[in-house]
Amino acid sequence: GLAKLGCTVYGSHANYLFFRLHVPHLRERLEPRGILLRDCGNFKGLSGEFCRIAVRGRTDNEALLAAMGELT
């Protein structure tokens, strides 16, 4: 679903998805909806376009995709 929204999604071996998407202030815009992203802009070599989010249950993941769809 993230790839369909224009995200570049990177492989993972944990319960997190690491992705890149250019939507200004994405973290701040999702937080009021109860969706918490980890902004990875303070990781060495990354910009604020890189984010990480925990893989959750189907309902939570569908809420994430719906909210991101409204913002992209």
C-alpha positions as CSV (number, residue, x, y, z in Angstrom):
1,G,0.0,0.0,0.0
2,L,2.8,2.4,0.8
3,A,4.4,1.9,-2.6
4,K,1.1,2.7,-4.3
5,L,1.2,6.1,-2.5
6,G,4.5,6.9,-4.0
7,C,6.8,5.7,-1.1
8,T,10.0,4.0,-1.7
9,V,9.9,1.1,0.8
10,Y,13.1,-0.6,1.9
11,G,13.3,-4.3,3.0
12,S,13.2,-5.1,6.7
13,H,13.9,-8.0,9.0
14,A,12.0,-6.4,11.9
15,N,8.5,-5.3,12.6
16,Y,9.2,-1.8,11.2
17,L,8.8,-0.4,7.7
18,F,11.4,2.1,6.6
19,F,10.3,4.3,3.7
20,R,11.0,7.5,1.9
21,L,8.2,9.9,0.8
22,H,8.4,13.6,0.1
23,V,5.4,15.1,2.0
24,P,6.4,18.1,4.1
25,H,5.7,17.7,7.9
26,L,4.3,14.2,7.4
27,R,5.0,13.2,11.0
28,E,3.3,16.3,12.4
29,R,0.3,15.9,10.1
30,L,-0.3,12.3,11.1
31,E,0.2,12.6,14.8
32,P,-3.3,14.3,15.5
33,R,-4.8,11.2,13.8
34,G,-3.1,9.0,16.4
35,I,-0.5,7.8,13.9
36,L,3.1,8.0,15.1
37,L,6.0,8.0,12.6
38,R,9.7,8.0,13.5
39,D,11.3,10.8,11.5
40,C,14.7,9.4,10.5
41,G,16.1,12.8,9.4
42,N,18.5,12.8,12.3
43,F,20.1,9.5,11.1
44,K,23.5,10.0,9.5
45,G,23.1,10.5,5.8
46,L,19.2,10.7,5.8
47,S,16.8,13.6,5.3
48,G,13.4,14.2,6.8
49,E,11.9,12.3,3.8
50,F,12.9,9.1,5.5
51,C,10.5,7.6,8.1
52,R,10.0,4.4,10.0
53,I,6.7,3.0,11.3
54,A,5.8,-0.2,13.2
55,V,3.9,-2.9,11.4
56,R,0.6,-3.2,13.3
57,G,-2.7,-5.0,12.8
58,R,-4.8,-4.8,9.7
59,T,-7.1,-2.0,11.0
60,D,-4.1,0.2,12.1
61,N,-2.4,-0.4,8.8
62,E,-5.5,0.5,6.8
63,A,-5.9,3.7,8.9
64,L,-2.3,4.6,8.1
65,L,-2.8,4.1,4.3
66,A,-6.0,6.0,4.3
67,A,-4.5,9.0,6.2
68,M,-1.4,9.0,4.0
69,G,-3.6,8.8,0.9
70,E,-5.4,12.0,2.0
71,L,-2.0,13.8,2.5
72,T,-0.3,12.8,-0.8
